[in-house]
Amino acid sequence: MNITLIGMPGSGKSTVGKSLARRLGYAFLDVDPLIVEAHGAATLQDVLDSLGNEGFLDAEAEVISRLLCENTVLSPGGSAVLREKGALRLKELGPVVYLKLPCEVLEKRLWNLSRRGVILAPGQTIRDLYELREPFYERYADVTVEAGQPTVRDTVEKVVEALEL
């Protein structure tokens, strides 16, 4: 079984994912480097700059659709749920956990959007992005866990509890 963590940039997918993988004895896979590698780029932002928003979403979904793994905690980018092809593949791979954080917390955490490889339309704010994506996270999640607990360990334990592992 695999476990996929979805959520906004800054929600803790990678940090919680690495800790969850250690807790369960699973591998950890950050999907973003696979996208970078598939496009021969130096950074995720380079891929985004090269392909544009829509092209990036298609490329991300294509990489996700080819994932083959077992006993792995997956951390896709925050936009992974915006293409049905990718979102459905994540669900095929195992339970999907939405790490939910209030938008106000994300606004404080996300200070480097222009270098982070985050898809934003001109003039779009973090709140706009949050309001756009949240329905997708809720649609594709099997469970939702309030992220940003006092410690990463607390969030990991909430994920384990929610999945009844």
Buried (B, 14 or more C-beta within 10 A) or exposed (E): EBBBBBBBBBBBBBBBBBBBBEBBEBEBBBBBEBBBEBBEBEBBBBBBEEBEEEEBBBBBBBBBBEBEEEEBBBBBBBBBBBBEEBBBBBBEBBBBBBBBBEBEBBBEBBEEBEEBBBBBEEEEEBEEBBEBBBEBBEEBBBBBBEBBBEEBEEBBBBBBEBBEE
